[in-house]
């Protein structure tokens, strides 16, 4: 006969136990309330007090040996169920197992009363633990355990061994245990002892125990081997760990994923990322299924070893398996993506992380802010910072520093200053990078004084000035044009190491701005001797000095030296210099189409300043042969004109005329106007004379020549030029006619001015409001008030809208003609339209009213 009873999961089933039936659900609400006079519910019935009929058994051939056995089992299950409810999720769920009546009697006599172990086992555990802290001569395990001889089974002795906290007690008890009759060598007991030794770092004892296990004929299983590997890993004995691991691989033993995780984690803690990757690959070969922790460790090590592609591949495998990566993995991969400028991948990872509702850490946010800063997506950066605040992610100094830079790029200098002050108030301001970020923001706003004050505050707080700090300080002094301080700072920077290209460029530009060209040349010679690495900015700065000073040989030498620099490979500015100076003529025709205009202008300036007219002519031929060559040359001459270098502009113009070509009309007009502004009428006339006979002479050139004559006070010549071009059938347009009429009026030649006005109106020329204003004013000053009025009425008839000047002039016209009602009408019209008349118009109206009484 068999009885079903409740047993703990921590005790193994008896030898005779077979299958385990499924536990039956018991409804605790059906427990009857018993009176206190009833028998003890936990005791067996004597069979004479049957209150209920005998329950039907599934197996009638084997009825229960006691009528109330199930009653006791069910009541006991209810009691334990209530206990589990109060223990929370860590409750130990009992198992249903089958026991014979004899086993059940033994179970009751053991008197566990629901505890994990019997009283004699608990007593043995306490007895052995009592040896802790005693000297070796006081440790007599045989005497101590004499009362337990023959009373403990092998399993119970294993329990006593497992529950020991000290390695000495475990060692001594194991020695006593081997003397007992119930003892037999087993891998289980050796595994328990290995774990105890491993936990306290007794690796030698663990190795001796493992060898003993082999000597007694116990074949180690994956648990024992895993315990040994974990012991090696825990205490950093990685060489021994790999030797042992190789040995068990030869025996065909595959340890669990928990052991692999322990080993991988131990290797990573010692920064042995290469060995982590080796072990990981061996684990994959063994087809051991990794878990979330495994992937976290491995991906981290792959990133640290620079194996970024493999790290992303492993990450994708993890996602394919349905595992959700931890935040630290996302953070690592986002950081890698931003460092490699793989913005798309970084954003993809961030969106994936958000889809799993994983809150990013401040390190992840810092990487994302860096990315947004580099790609100049400042709106998303500020949006991310707002999200950080909403999710209570505390910003650190790095994030505040990035925020200051972003505000600086957006021109929000006040917000940058507030962020800097907030960083200081929160006690996070300690790194020089934050100070320098604020200093650079001040430099961007042009406030070098505030930038210098930030650096002075940094110095006063005993923050060591790094190389970068000296670079920013040099930028401040260069912007301030404090030459002495800039030179001292550059010397200090040079003592730290070879100066950077940016700082050299700043010093050269400072010399050029201060007109110290010779110093700039000497400085360039000095940095070339010191083998300073040139970047694009420094090359541009130095080559400009060479070109403006006509240093042809130095320029050619510099271009030749920079030809070996790989960083200049795709630089259009440099390639233009290199192709012109060292390229083949056949190739140059195609290259000129995509040449850099600024570089071409500098090359042209170089040849002109050097006085090498042969090379200038060859260079111009080369440019003109290109598809848009004339346009390029015109742009170059325009740049010379803007810089005030009219000599070079005229030299190029002369060379083009020799080659049978000419500049664009707008460029020639600009050159003539520039001479006119400088009161150089003769040079302007020479430029005009070179193109005057052209059948396609344009109005811009004629108008600029008339304007030059006017600015030089040669009104008669301006009128004669007008008459000449008018006879040739040129229509100067509103601008040209306006200039001529204005010139004649200023010179007192009113009949000629009236003649031009009449001709323009009769010929129905296309005029504008400005031209009509000039006509009206000219006739006002000539005293032809009636004609001025007719011009105004003609202008209104054609639908032109009067300007402020028109209203002001007509008030004067009507006032002088004593047509006060007309003057008042014009004044009221202007006021009703919201036109802001000038003070003279108001004064005229007051005068006219006074004169009229």
Secondary structure, DSSP 8 states (H G I E B T S, - for coil): -EEEEEE-TTS---TT-----------GGG-----TTS--TTS---SS---S-----S-TTS--SSTTHHHHHHHHHHHHHHHHHHHGGG----EEEEEEHHHHHHHHHHT-TT-SS-HHHHHHHHHHHTTTT--GGG--HHHHTGGGTTTS-HHHHHHHHHT--SHHHHHHHHHHHTTSTT----HHHHHHHHHHHHHHT-HHHHHHHHHHHHHTT----HHHHHHHHHHHHHTT-HHHHHHHHHHHHHTT----HHHHHHHHHHHHHTT-HHHHHHHHHHHHHTT----HHHHHHHHHHHHHTT-HHHHHHHHHHHHHTT----HHHHHHHHHHHHHTT-HHHHHHHHHHHHHTT----HHHHHHHHHHHHHTT-HHHHHHHHHHHHHTT----HHHHHHHHHHHHHTT-HHHHHHHHHHHHHTT----HHHHHHHHHHHHHTT-HHHHHHHHHHHHHTT----HHHHHHHHHHHHHHT-HHHHHHHHHHHHHHSS--HHHHHHHHHHHHHTT-HHHHHHHHHHHHHTT----HHHHHHHHHHHHHTT-HHHHHHHHHHHTT-GGGTT-HHHHHHHHHHHS-HHHHHHHGGG--HHHHHHHHHHHHHHT-HHHHHHHHHHHHHSTTHHHHHHHHHHHHHHTT-HHHHHHHHHHHHHTT----HHHHHHHHHHHHHTT-HHHHHHHHHHHHT-TT--HHHHHHHHHHHHHTT-HHHHHHHHHHHHHTT---HHHHHHHHHHHHHHTT-HHHHHHHHHHHHHTT----HHHHHHHHHHHHHHT-HHHHHHHHHHHHHTT----HHHHHHHHHHHHHTT-HHHHHHHHHHHHHTT----HHHHHHHHHHHHHT-
